[in-house]
């Protein structure tokens, strides 16, 4: 009886939140007077092929004349956007049984961020967002970069700024579910290397054959505060390379490799460093526009890491394996008003605190094209003797 009452409370609360957000209009849709489903399917933030192309072209439509979006100043070298594009994403949930404590929690706002992006000139574009609220904290700027597209008249693009290392694989920020891709976020001891945010430069190149190449050169230690006006904590730079291939319209396969080195500490005995190698295949398989299967495998080797910041001894030759499988069902393709999603997360590491295993079931319904209800159940069975389940229900909105 108690669980039924809690479920009813969650449902009514989520509906109240969503009614307040029903007139939302995202920035790019507002600029070009297009429906959100032109780029997103079945709901924001997940992109479909046209959305990927739009982002790759610098957030502009090739058949739209740029001058209409700029202020005429008489200076052809000056690009002033007539109407500065700005959007807001606001999510809120209620949750039950966090960390197995049988507590309910109102998590609204769960996140609120301001986004902007678009073309500065014919080939130069920008994108950034600012987290005004991320689970109760001001997280600040995460994605933020300038982009130059179609260099030398080819499908060669350059990004400079900060972005997620995993973006060429699967974009964490564009997933539909709350449950994260844990193989990208796992921290191995005191190592700063993972597949989330970092500062650097990214090069992408595509061929008419459906083959694409990506190269990233990174600081390798995330996007924390600068020390003495320097963001990189050491003299090393890390590199990621990836190649992917479209096979017909149903299958895309890819593989990546990441090589990094980082300073862990320095002292009387000299500098202690960790060398990390990460690699793995990935694929997206779409039988029809109703079904989509995403899969990622990752293997990581660390030469040596400290298990904790106050540890004296370090672990050597630490091996980590991770996998993610995500299946999405959309009954009417990008016209769907509802969808279902299942995901499996797996991380197994010699550094045991990084171990993780979970199964997630997620369902969403579009109240409006840019406002959706979302319900999610995750079973964490990392510890077979102490399984933890969590239920969340709420809204995701953009306007």
Phi, psi and omega in degrees: 000318181299319181294323179295320178295317179297319179297317178297321178297316179299316183296313181294321180296313179300320180295319179298315179301316186290323180301326180292340188248019194282353183252029186286146176222109180295159190297312183292322177296323179293319183295314185261001180056051179238157174287150178301331183288351174300323182250334188247145177205137349281353180204156175296147009265001185297132181265149168255186188301318180297322178295321176297318179295318179301314179294320180292337178269015177082031178060043177217157175264128186297331183269006177263135179282120184298321187305332182295342183263006184237155176279130178283117182243354185083359179245105185290348177271356183254128178244106177246115182294129183296311178237106185298120183286126181218135178225162179231135169248130182226119179241147176210142182219164164240141187228157180223136173072045174292132177056026177072021184263004177058031178256148171259154186212133172274117184244058180226123359284139174281321172206151173214124180220151178256131184237146174209149178184160178157185183275137173265321175214191187305321183239354183258127182224170178219162173203140173200160167216152183239123177278103175282336178207119174230099183052043173094357181239152173275103184278338179083207185278133173246269174296130176194111182203157167260148184225135172243119185253157176055048177295138181062021179073017179241174179279060182240116184240149178233132177241134177229124181151222176234142186200176178273132179303326184279359184306319179292344181267276173226134186275113181299322183292343183255009178288154182276332188263160175288318180304131186274169171276095192291334178293339176276331188260352185301133176257127180259102182058225181268008179295139177268358185275124169206192186255020180262220189288142176203165177258141178169202179232141180232133177246133176232144181216133181237146178250155178299343180283359184086012178266133178229147181234143178225138174227127177240136172241122195230156171297317177094008180224028173082200186236039178287188183290151176283145175248119184055041177069019179235128181275323182283131184278351181212185184270001187265151172239144182254155187226135172238135174234144181213147173226141177221157183220128172278134176241099187067205180261356187256336190229137171229128178238150181208168176209147181222160173220139182231129177235126182216157176219141183214149175276127177267320179193168175219148182191199183300330183271001179107184183280135175254124184238160175239131174252124183243138175233125181232136178207164177169159175266162175212159177205155170232125183236119179241102180298311172222186177284001179269329185240140175218127177246124176245136182219140177220130171243145183218133173237137184227140174233127175245132183290319178194135178218149172278135180292335179208162184295334181259010182283147178264317180267149180245160176268141180248150175050059181275123182251138181223134174239140179218154179210151175219131174232129186227123180241126182240131176245125179235105190302328180237032180061222182286359175267001187292139173268347178214163182205163176232149182216137172233141181218143176240130179245138180212127172221127178230118187226151171296336172271095193302327178300342179276349182300141180200143177207127182207160173232136184233137171240130186225140176226141180226149177225132181275107174287319168226170181300330182245018176219122180228145169278145180217132174237141186213138176233126179237131176250114179264110180242037175303315176258109184297338180270352183212072178288146183235130177244147179222136177240134178227147175214139179176218187221155171231125184222153177216135183202000000 
